[in-house]
């Protein structure tokens, strides 16, 4: 197991970031790290967008099936974000 794989497996982002900056990782590993960052940011962005939509729907007292679907999606995304926070990834 190389240092990068070990850092990923341990969930040690600070160490992974250090490894990524040191140049000790392959182009594939660097691309995977960049993809993770994009994914994390997109999840946070979608969570915020849905939160705003739900606020608007609550203001107009619309509790439709769409509202319930958005609420479920928001809770799912919140779970992802909480996991990222737990491991200092956010």
C-alpha positions in Angstrom: 0.0 0.0 0.0 1.5 3.4 -1.0 1.3 6.5 1.1 -1.6 8.0 -0.8 -3.7 4.8 -0.6 -3.0 4.7 3.1 -4.0 8.4 3.6 -7.3 7.7 1.7 -8.0 4.6 3.6 -7.4 6.3 6.9 -9.6 9.2 5.9 -6.7 11.6 6.7 -7.3 14.5 4.3 -4.7 16.7 5.9 -2.1 14.1 5.1 -3.6 13.3 1.7 -3.5 17.0 0.9 0.2 17.1 1.9 0.9 14.1 -0.3 -1.0 15.6 -3.2 1.0 18.8 -2.9 4.3 17.0 -2.5 4.0 15.5 -6.0 4.3 12.0 -4.7 1.1 10.8 -6.3 0.4 9.7 -9.8 -1.7 11.7 -12.3 -4.5 9.2 -11.8 -4.5 9.7 -8.0 -4.4 13.5 -8.5 -7.3 13.3 -10.8 -9.2 11.1 -8.3 -8.5 13.6 -5.6 -9.7 16.5 -7.8 -12.9 14.5 -8.6 -13.6 14.0 -4.9 -13.3 17.7 -4.3 -15.7 18.5 -7.2 -18.1 15.9 -5.9 -18.0 17.3 -2.4 -18.5 20.8 -3.6 -21.4 19.8 -5.9 -23.1 18.0 -3.0 -22.8 21.1 -0.8 -24.1 23.3 -3.6 -27.1 21.0 -4.3 -27.9 20.9 -0.6 -28.0 24.7 -0.4 -30.1 25.0 -3.6 -32.7 22.5 -2.3 -32.7 24.2 1.1 -33.6 27.5 -0.6 -36.3 25.8 -2.7 -37.8 24.3 0.4 -37.8 27.6 2.2 -39.7 29.1 -0.7 -42.2 26.3 -0.7 -42.7 26.6 3.0 -43.3 30.3 2.7 -46.2 29.6 0.2 -47.3 26.6 2.3 -46.8 24.1 -0.5 -46.4 20.6 0.9 -46.8 18.7 -2.3 -45.1 15.4 -3.4 -42.3 17.5 -4.8 -41.8 19.1 -1.4 -41.5 15.7 0.2 -39.1 14.5 -2.5 -36.9 17.6 -2.0 -37.0 17.1 1.7 -35.9 13.5 1.4 -33.1 14.5 -1.0 -32.0 17.3 1.4 -31.8 14.9 4.3 -29.7 12.5 2.2 -27.3 15.2 1.1 -27.1 16.5 4.7 -26.1 13.0 5.7 -23.2 13.0 3.2 -22.1 16.5 4.4 -22.2 15.4 8.0 -20.0 12.4 7.2 -17.5 14.8 5.4 -17.5 17.0 8.5 -16.9 14.0 10.8 -13.7 13.2 8.9 -12.7 16.9 8.4 -13.3 16.7 4.7 -15.5 19.8 4.7 
